[in-house]
Amino acid sequence: MNSGETAPARMGLRERKKIKTQRLIQEQALRLFTQQGYDETTIEQIAEAAEVSPSTFFRYFPTKEDVLFRDEFDALIVQCLQAQPRDKPPLRAVRDAMRAAFAHVGAEDEEQFLLRYRLSMSTPALRARLFKDMMEAFDLLAQTLAEWRGRSASDPAVRTFVGAVVGVIQQAMIAWRKAGKTRVLRPLSTSTWRD
C-alpha cells in the first residue's frame, strides 16, 4: 500500500523519508527475488541495491521475510471499518471498508502486492509465514468487528463471520494471482461480496 499517499500533509519530512526508504528496500528486494529467487537473494544484496547498509535494512525489516509481508494494509482496513456507521449490517460494513481501503491502493502498489503474493505462494518457507500473517489478520479483523458491534472477539458468531470474510478474500486473491495483470484486485475482491 502506498502509505505515503494516506496522509502526506500530516507527515513530516522524516516520516516521508522513512516511507520512501522502506518502499525502496521492498522494491529492490522484489526485483532481486524475481530475478534470482528468494532463497538465492541475500540481505546484503538487497541493501546494496537499495543503497543502504545492512544495519539500515534491519532497522526497517527484522528478517528477509518481513520485506514481503510488511505493509499498512491491515491497519488501513481496520481504520476504514471503524469509520463505518454502527447501524450498518456487518457484511455491508466490511465490504464498504474493503472498497474504501482499496481506493488507497495505486496501480504500482497493486503490482507490487501481486508480486509479493506470488512469491509467498511459490516459496514453501514463505507460505508458512503467509498463513501466520493471515491468522493474525483474522484475529485483528475479529477484534475490530467485535468492538465495532459491542461483542467479544471470542464470540463464535463473530469468528464464524470473520472466517467467511477471510475465505472470500482468499478466493479473490487466488483468482487474482491466476489472472495476473489481466484483472485488477480492487473490483475482483469487492464484487464477490453480496448482502
C-alpha positions in Angstrom: 0.0 0.0 0.0 1.2 3.4 -0.7 1.4 4.7 2.8 2.9 7.9 1.6 -0.5 8.8 0.0 -2.7 8.3 3.0 -1.8 11.5 4.9 1.0 13.4 3.2 0.1 16.7 4.7 0.3 15.4 8.2 3.7 13.7 7.8 6.9 15.4 8.4 10.0 15.1 6.3 11.5 12.4 8.5 8.4 10.2 8.2 8.2 10.7 4.5 11.9 9.7 4.1 11.3 6.6 6.2 8.4 5.5 4.0 10.5 6.3 0.9 13.4 4.2 2.2 11.1 1.3 3.2 9.5 1.3 -0.2 12.9 1.4 -2.0 14.2 -1.6 0.0 11.0 -3.5 -0.8 11.1 -2.6 -4.5 14.8 -3.7 -4.8 14.1 -6.9 -2.8 11.2 -7.8 -5.1 13.3 -7.1 -8.1 16.1 -9.4 -6.9 13.7 -12.1 -5.7 12.1 -12.1 -9.1 15.4 -12.2 -11.0 17.3 -14.7 -8.9 14.9 -16.3 -6.5 14.0 -15.6 -2.8 16.4 -18.2 -1.3 19.3 -17.1 -3.5 19.0 -13.4 -2.6 20.9 -12.1 0.4 20.1 -9.2 2.7 23.5 -7.8 1.7 22.4 -7.8 -2.0 19.1 -6.1 -1.2 20.9 -3.4 0.9 23.4 -2.8 -1.8 20.7 -2.5 -4.5 18.7 -0.1 -2.3 21.9 1.9 -1.5 21.6 1.4 2.3 23.7 -0.5 4.8 22.6 -4.0 6.1 22.1 -2.3 9.5 19.6 0.1 7.9 17.9 -2.8 6.3 17.4 -4.4 9.7 16.0 -1.1 11.1 13.2 -1.4 8.6 12.8 -5.2 8.4 13.9 -7.6 11.2 14.1 -10.5 8.7 14.2 -11.1 5.0 10.7 -12.4 5.1 9.4 -9.1 6.5 10.3 -7.4 3.2 7.4 -9.3 1.7 5.0 -9.1 4.5 5.3 -5.7 6.0 2.7 -3.1 4.8 0.0 -1.0 6.3 -3.0 -2.6 4.6 -4.4 -4.4 7.6 -4.3 -1.3 9.6 -6.0 0.6 6.8 -8.8 -1.9 6.6 -9.3 -1.6 10.4 -9.4 2.2 10.1 -11.9 2.0 7.3 -14.1 -0.5 9.2 -14.0 1.7 12.4 -15.3 4.6 10.2 -18.4 2.7 9.2 -21.7 3.6 10.8 -22.6 1.3 13.8 -26.1 0.5 12.5 -24.8 -0.7 9.1 -25.2 -4.5 8.6 -21.8 -6.2 9.2 -21.4 -7.7 5.7 -22.1 -4.3 4.1 -19.8 -2.6 6.5 -16.9 -5.0 5.8 -17.5 -4.7 2.0 -17.6 -0.9 2.2 -14.5 -0.8 4.4 -12.6 -3.0 1.8 -13.7 -0.8 -1.0 -12.5 2.3 0.9 -9.2 0.6 1.7 -8.6 -0.5 -1.9 -9.3 3.1 -3.0 -5.9 4.0 -1.4 -4.1 1.3 -3.4 -2.5 2.6 -6.6 -1.6 0.6 -9.7 2.1 0.4 -8.7 1.2 -0.8 -5.2 -1.2 -3.4 -6.6 1.6 -4.7 -9.0 4.0 -5.0 -6.0 1.3 -6.7 -3.9 0.7 -9.3 -6.7 4.5 -10.0 -6.9 4.7 -10.4 -3.1 1.7 -12.7 -3.1 3.0 -14.8 -5.9 6.4 -15.2 -4.3 4.8 -16.1 -1.0 2.7 -18.8 -2.6 5.6 -20.2 -4.6 8.2 -20.4 -1.8 7.5 -23.1 0.8 9.0 -21.2 3.8 7.1 -18.1 2.8 3.7 -20.0 2.6 4.1 -20.8 6.3 4.6 -17.1 7.0 1.7 -16.1 4.8 -0.6 -18.5 6.8 0.7 -17.0 10.1 0.0 -13.5 8.8 -3.4 -14.5 7.6 -4.3 -15.8 11.1 -3.0 -12.5 12.6 -5.2 -10.6 10.2 -8.1 -12.9 11.1 -7.7 -12.1 14.8 -7.3 -8.3 14.1 -10.5 -8.3 12.0 -12.4 -10.3 14.6 -11.2 -7.9 17.4 -12.2 -4.9 15.3 -15.6 -6.3 14.3 -16.3 -7.4 17.9 -15.5 -3.9 19.3 -17.5 -2.3 16.4 -20.6 -4.4 17.3 -20.1 -4.5 21.1 -19.3 -8.2 21.2 -16.5 -10.4 22.3 -13.8 -11.3 19.8 -14.1 -14.9 21.0 -17.9 -15.0 20.2 -18.4 -17.9 17.8 -20.7 -15.8 15.7 -18.0 -13.2 15.2 -15.4 -15.7 14.5 -17.6 -17.6 12.0 -18.4 -14.4 10.2 -14.8 -13.3 10.0 -13.9 -16.8 8.8 -16.4 -16.4 5.9 -15.0 -13.0 5.1 -11.4 -14.2 5.1 -12.4 -17.2 2.9 -13.9 -14.8 0.3 -10.8 -12.6 0.4 -8.6 -15.7 0.0 -10.6 -16.9 -3.0 -10.4 -13.5 -4.6 -6.6 -13.4 -4.1 -6.2 -16.9 -5.7 -8.3 -15.8 -8.7 -6.3 -12.6 -8.9 -3.0 -14.4 -8.8 -4.0 -16.8 -11.5 -5.3 -14.0 -13.7 -2.3 -11.8 -13.2 -2.3 -8.3 -14.6 -5.4 -9.1 -16.7 -7.6 -8.3 -13.8 -7.4 -5.7 -11.1 -7.7 -6.8 -7.5 -9.9 -3.9 -6.3 -13.1 -4.8 -8.2 -12.3 -8.6 -8.1 -12.2 -8.6 -4.3 -15.2 -6.4 -3.7 -17.5 -7.7 -6.5 -17.7 -11.1 -4.8 -19.4 -9.6 -1.7 -23.2 -9.9 -1.6 -25.7 -8.7 1.0 
